[in-house]
């Protein structure tokens, strides 16, 4: 088959990792795969040599309105031109605004389109015009794929009926690693943005730092809230015990940088870092935010799941794990067993079946 995949970029992020993995999977099967991004930056995730990688290098603008409309139309026209030349059997796009651009670009071309919502549409706020376009255009896609049931349930019935939940895959080693004690540190990973709740994590760590003075907090990621987070570290007198080293040189290197993984997000759509932490056998404490953590983790079996945005509960759970080595080991072992249901080949089978069905069905 000929498949085209579309996304904003291949910067560090969960959606970017998944789409690069899909491209590699279908290229391994001998299919003709084209991966299109709108940026021109060096990708964080490697692109398989058998995949045609097209970077349109078209910057997005949000202000003023006239410039935003103009940049969006340029993206639509550029993508439509590539699709006309490629004539793919199916087009798959990731992320809200890119999904809308893809649906506009494919109108009248007779190509089945799958759009995948990769964030929480109830909490990720778009401008009103983008919100209206999403509600109008998503119904034109052959299928809306979401990584968790909560995301799919947000959409109206018309979209849910043809929608599909496909969890994000994780690569499992032939033999699960035996977890040895790591640095005395809490590790958190994600973009430095409001969604990830690192302000709440710092507040929780500030409550217990005096009770575990030999423990540090490492927050891996970059984003527009870096200065705000650094200022909060100073305000809470945590500068010496909190590290903000940016993104890792290679994906996944962070698993060896701490002993306890913490997810403090206000909202998610899945939480790829959770499954990565599970593979590594890290004990996990997480907010059961909408949506994803509650579909991945089992409370008191492979993790400690907490009410969303409860800073006091987060502080208590973090300190509990510091003091209970046996609990950390038990949660880590259970996590390694329970993460097997997200193994890459199993998840890719769901994508294979979806694509085969849509290509074969009459249009």
C-alpha positions as CSV (number, residue, x, y, z in Angstrom):
1,X,0.0,0.0,0.0
2,X,0.9,3.7,-0.3
3,X,0.4,5.5,2.9
4,X,1.1,9.2,3.8
5,X,1.5,10.2,7.5
6,X,1.2,13.9,8.5
7,X,2.3,15.7,11.6
8,X,3.6,19.1,12.7
9,X,7.1,17.9,13.4
10,X,9.2,15.1,14.9
11,X,10.2,17.1,17.9
12,X,10.4,15.3,21.3
13,X,6.9,14.3,22.2
14,X,4.5,11.3,22.4
15,X,2.6,11.8,19.2
16,X,5.9,12.3,17.3
17,X,7.3,9.1,18.7
18,X,4.2,7.1,17.7
19,X,3.9,8.4,14.1
20,X,7.6,7.7,13.5
21,X,7.1,4.2,14.8
22,X,4.1,3.7,12.5
23,X,6.1,4.8,9.5
24,X,8.9,2.4,10.4
25,X,6.4,-0.5,10.9
26,X,4.7,-0.1,7.5
27,X,8.0,0.4,5.7
28,X,9.3,-2.8,7.3
29,X,6.4,-4.6,5.6
30,X,7.5,-3.3,2.2
31,X,4.9,-0.6,1.9
32,X,5.5,2.8,0.2
33,X,5.5,5.2,3.2
34,X,5.8,9.0,3.1
35,X,6.1,11.0,6.4
36,X,5.3,14.7,6.0
37,X,6.1,17.4,8.6
38,X,5.4,21.1,8.3
39,X,8.6,22.2,10.1
40,X,12.2,22.0,8.8
41,X,14.0,21.2,12.0
42,X,16.2,18.1,12.6
43,X,13.9,15.4,13.9
44,X,14.4,14.2,17.5
45,X,13.0,10.7,16.5
46,X,14.9,8.9,13.8
47,X,13.2,8.3,10.5
48,X,13.6,4.8,9.0
49,X,15.7,4.9,5.8
50,X,13.0,3.2,3.9
51,X,10.5,6.0,4.6
52,X,10.3,9.1,2.4
53,X,10.6,12.0,4.7
54,X,9.2,15.3,3.4
55,X,9.6,18.5,5.4
56,X,7.5,21.3,4.0
57,X,9.2,23.9,6.1
58,X,6.1,26.1,6.5
59,X,6.0,28.1,9.7
60,X,2.7,28.5,11.5
61,X,1.5,31.9,12.7
62,X,-1.2,32.5,15.3
63,X,-1.3,36.3,15.2
64,X,-2.6,38.5,13.7
65,X,-5.7,36.8,12.3
66,X,-4.9,37.7,8.7
67,X,-1.4,36.2,8.9
68,X,-2.8,33.1,10.7
69,X,-5.3,32.5,7.9
70,X,-2.7,33.0,5.3
71,X,-0.2,30.5,6.9
72,X,-2.9,27.9,7.3
73,X,-4.0,28.2,3.6
74,X,-0.3,27.9,2.5
75,X,-0.1,24.6,4.5
76,X,-3.3,23.3,3.1
77,X,-2.2,24.1,-0.5
78,X,1.3,22.6,0.0
79,X,-0.1,19.4,1.6
80,X,-2.7,19.0,-1.1
81,X,0.0,19.3,-3.8
82,X,2.1,16.5,-2.3
83,X,-1.0,14.3,-1.9
84,X,-2.0,14.9,-5.5
85,X,1.5,13.8,-6.6
86,X,1.7,10.8,-4.3
87,X,-1.8,9.5,-4.7
88,X,-1.7,7.4,-1.5
89,X,-4.2,4.7,-0.7
90,X,-4.7,6.2,2.8
91,X,-3.7,9.4,4.6
92,X,-3.2,9.4,8.4
93,X,-2.7,12.6,10.4
94,X,-1.9,13.3,14.0
95,X,-2.8,16.3,16.3
96,X,-5.8,18.6,16.3
97,X,-4.9,21.4,14.0
98,X,-2.9,19.2,11.6
99,X,-6.0,16.9,11.4
100,X,-8.1,19.9,10.3
101,X,-5.5,21.0,7.7
102,X,-5.3,17.4,6.4
103,X,-9.1,17.1,6.1
104,X,-9.2,20.4,4.2
105,X,-6.3,19.4,1.9
106,X,-7.9,16.1,1.0
107,X,-11.4,17.3,0.1
108,X,-12.4,15.9,-3.3
109,X,-9.3,13.8,-3.7
110,X,-11.1,10.5,-3.0
111,X,-8.5,9.4,-0.4
112,X,-9.6,7.8,2.9
113,X,-8.4,9.9,5.8
114,X,-7.8,8.8,9.4
115,X,-7.3,11.5,12.0
116,X,-5.8,10.8,15.4
117,X,-6.5,13.0,18.4
118,X,-3.5,12.9,20.5
119,X,-4.4,15.2,23.4
120,X,-7.3,15.9,25.7
121,X,-9.8,17.9,23.5
122,X,-11.8,18.9,26.5
123,X,-8.8,20.7,28.1
124,X,-6.6,21.6,25.2
125,X,-8.1,25.0,24.2
126,X,-8.1,26.1,20.6
127,X,-9.3,29.3,19.2
128,X,-13.1,29.3,18.5
129,X,-12.6,29.0,14.8
130,X,-10.4,25.8,15.2
131,X,-12.9,24.4,17.6
132,X,-15.7,24.8,15.1
133,X,-13.6,23.4,12.3
134,X,-12.8,20.3,14.4
135,X,-16.5,19.7,15.2
136,X,-17.4,20.2,11.5
137,X,-14.6,18.4,9.7
138,X,-13.8,15.4,12.0
139,X,-17.1,13.8,10.9
140,X,-15.7,13.7,7.3
141,X,-12.8,11.4,8.3
142,X,-13.2,7.6,7.8
143,X,-12.1,7.1,11.4
144,X,-11.0,9.1,14.4
145,X,-8.4,7.2,16.4
146,X,-7.7,8.0,20.0
147,X,-5.2,6.5,22.4
148,X,-7.7,6.2,25.3
149,X,-11.4,5.7,25.7
150,X,-11.9,9.0,27.6
151,X,-10.8,11.0,24.5
152,X,-13.1,9.1,22.2
153,X,-16.0,9.5,24.6
154,X,-15.6,13.3,24.4
155,X,-16.7,13.3,20.8
156,X,-20.4,13.3,19.6
157,X,-22.0,10.0,18.8
158,X,-21.6,10.3,15.0
159,X,-17.8,10.4,15.5
160,X,-17.7,7.8,18.3
161,X,-19.6,5.3,16.1
162,X,-16.8,5.2,13.5
163,X,-14.0,5.9,16.0
164,X,-11.5,3.5,17.4
165,X,-9.3,3.4,20.5
166,X,-5.8,2.2,19.9
167,X,-3.4,2.6,22.8
168,X,0.1,3.8,22.2
169,X,2.7,1.0,21.7
170,X,5.8,0.5,23.7
171,X,8.9,-1.5,22.7
172,X,9.6,-4.3,25.1
173,X,13.1,-5.9,25.4
174,X,13.5,-9.6,25.0
175,X,14.0,-9.8,28.7
176,X,12.7,-7.2,31.1
177,X,15.5,-5.4,32.9
178,X,16.2,-6.2,36.5
179,X,15.8,-2.9,38.3
180,X,18.7,-1.9,40.5
181,X,18.6,1.1,42.8
182,X,19.1,4.3,40.9
183,X,20.0,7.8,42.0
184,X,17.9,9.0,44.9
185,X,15.7,11.2,42.8
186,X,12.2,11.6,41.6
187,X,12.0,11.8,37.8
188,X,9.4,13.6,35.8
189,X,9.3,14.0,32.0
190,X,7.3,16.3,29.7
191,X,7.1,19.6,28.0
192,X,7.4,22.5,30.4
193,X,3.9,23.7,30.0
194,X,0.8,24.2,32.2
195,X,-0.7,20.8,31.2
196,X,2.1,18.8,32.8
197,X,1.5,20.3,36.3
198,X,5.2,20.7,37.3
199,X,4.2,23.7,39.5
200,X,2.1,21.2,41.5
201,X,5.0,18.7,41.5
202,X,7.3,21.4,42.9
203,X,4.8,22.3,45.6
204,X,4.5,18.7,46.6
205,X,8.3,18.2,46.6
206,X,8.7,21.4,48.7
207,X,6.4,19.9,51.4
208,X,8.7,16.8,51.8
209,X,12.1,18.0,50.9
210,X,13.1,18.5,54.5
211,X,12.0,14.9,55.3
212,X,14.2,13.4,52.6
213,X,17.2,15.8,52.2
214,X,19.3,13.4,50.3
215,X,16.6,13.1,47.5
216,X,16.5,15.3,44.4
217,X,13.9,16.0,41.7
218,X,14.8,15.8,38.0
219,X,12.3,17.3,35.5
220,X,13.2,16.4,31.9
221,X,11.8,18.6,29.1
222,X,11.7,22.0,27.5
223,X,8.9,24.5,27.1
224,X,7.6,28.0,27.5
225,X,7.2,27.7,31.3
226,X,10.9,27.2,32.0
227,X,11.4,30.6,33.5
228,X,8.3,30.3,35.6
229,X,9.4,26.9,36.9
230,X,12.9,28.2,37.7
231,X,11.4,31.1,39.6
232,X,9.2,28.7,41.6
233,X,12.2,26.7,42.5
234,X,13.8,29.8,43.9
235,X,10.6,30.8,45.8
236,X,10.4,27.4,47.4
237,X,14.2,27.3,48.2
238,X,14.5,24.2,46.0
239,X,17.2,25.4,43.6
240,X,19.9,23.1,45.0
241,X,17.7,20.0,44.9
242,X,15.8,20.4,41.6
243,X,17.4,19.8,38.2
244,X,16.0,21.0,34.9
245,X,18.5,19.5,32.4
246,X,16.2,19.8,29.3
247,X,15.5,16.8,27.0
248,X,17.7,13.8,26.8
249,X,20.1,13.4,23.9
250,X,18.3,10.2,22.9
251,X,14.7,9.1,23.6
252,X,14.1,7.2,26.9
253,X,17.5,7.9,28.5
254,X,15.8,9.4,31.5
255,X,14.7,6.1,33.0
256,X,18.1,5.6,34.7
257,X,18.1,9.1,36.2
258,X,15.8,8.5,39.1
259,X,14.3,5.9,41.5
260,X,10.7,7.0,41.5
261,X,8.6,8.3,38.5
262,X,6.0,11.0,39.0
263,X,3.3,12.1,36.7
264,X,1.7,15.4,37.8
265,X,-0.3,16.2,34.7
266,X,-3.5,18.2,34.8
267,X,-4.7,16.3,31.7
268,X,-3.4,13.8,29.2
269,X,-4.7,11.6,26.4
270,X,-2.6,8.6,27.3
271,X,0.7,9.2,28.9
272,X,3.5,7.6,27.0
273,X,6.0,8.2,29.7
274,X,4.0,6.0,32.0
275,X,4.5,2.9,29.8
276,X,8.2,3.8,29.4
277,X,8.6,4.0,33.2
278,X,6.7,0.7,33.6
279,X,9.1,-1.1,31.2
280,X,12.0,0.1,33.2
281,X,10.4,-1.2,36.4
282,X,10.2,2.3,38.0
283,X,7.6,2.7,40.8
284,X,5.0,5.2,39.7
285,X,3.0,7.8,41.5
286,X,0.5,9.6,39.3
287,X,-2.5,11.9,39.2
288,X,-5.5,10.0,37.8
289,X,-6.1,12.9,35.4
290,X,-8.4,12.9,32.4
291,X,-7.6,10.9,30.5
292,X,-5.2,8.0,30.2
293,X,-3.5,7.1,33.6
294,X,-6.5,5.3,34.8
295,X,-6.6,3.1,31.7
296,X,-2.9,2.3,31.9
297,X,-2.3,1.9,35.6
298,X,-3.9,-0.3,38.3
299,X,-4.0,1.5,41.6
300,X,-2.1,-0.2,44.4
301,X,-1.0,-2.9,42.1
302,X,1.6,-1.3,39.7
303,X,1.3,2.3,40.9
304,X,-0.1,4.8,43.3
305,X,-3.0,6.6,41.6
306,X,-4.1,9.9,43.2
307,X,-7.1,12.2,42.8
308,X,-6.3,14.8,40.1
309,X,-4.4,17.9,41.3
310,X,-4.3,16.9,44.9
311,X,-0.9,18.3,45.9
312,X,-1.1,17.1,49.6
313,X,-1.9,13.5,48.4
314,X,1.0,13.7,46.0
315,X,3.4,14.8,48.7
316,X,2.3,12.0,51.0
317,X,2.6,9.4,48.3
318,X,6.1,10.6,47.3
319,X,7.3,10.4,50.9
320,X,5.7,7.0,51.3
321,X,7.7,5.6,48.4
322,X,10.9,7.2,49.7
323,X,10.5,5.4,53.0
324,X,9.2,2.0,51.7
325,X,11.8,0.3,49.5
326,X,9.8,-3.0,49.4
327,X,6.8,-1.1,48.1
328,X,8.9,0.5,45.4
329,X,10.2,-2.9,44.3
330,X,6.7,-4.5,44.3
331,X,5.2,-1.7,42.2
332,X,8.1,-1.8,39.8
333,X,7.8,-5.6,39.2
334,X,4.0,-5.4,38.7
335,X,4.4,-2.6,36.3
336,X,6.8,-4.6,34.1
337,X,4.2,-7.4,33.9
338,X,1.2,-5.2,33.3
339,X,2.8,-3.1,30.5
340,X,3.0,-6.2,28.3
341,X,-0.5,-5.5,26.9
342,X,0.9,-2.4,25.2
343,X,3.7,-4.4,23.4
344,X,4.4,-2.9,19.9
345,X,3.5,-5.8,17.7
346,X,0.1,-6.2,19.4
347,X,-0.8,-2.5,19.0
348,X,0.4,-2.4,15.4
349,X,-2.0,-5.2,14.6
350,X,-4.9,-2.9,15.4
351,X,-3.5,-0.2,13.0
352,X,-3.0,-2.9,10.3
353,X,-6.5,-4.1,10.6
354,X,-7.9,-0.6,10.5
355,X,-5.9,0.5,7.4
356,X,-6.7,-2.7,5.5
357,X,-10.4,-2.3,6.2
358,X,-10.5,1.3,5.1
359,X,-8.5,0.7,1.9
360,X,-10.7,-2.2,0.9
361,X,-14.1,-0.7,1.6
362,X,-16.0,0.9,-1.3
363,X,-16.0,4.7,-1.3
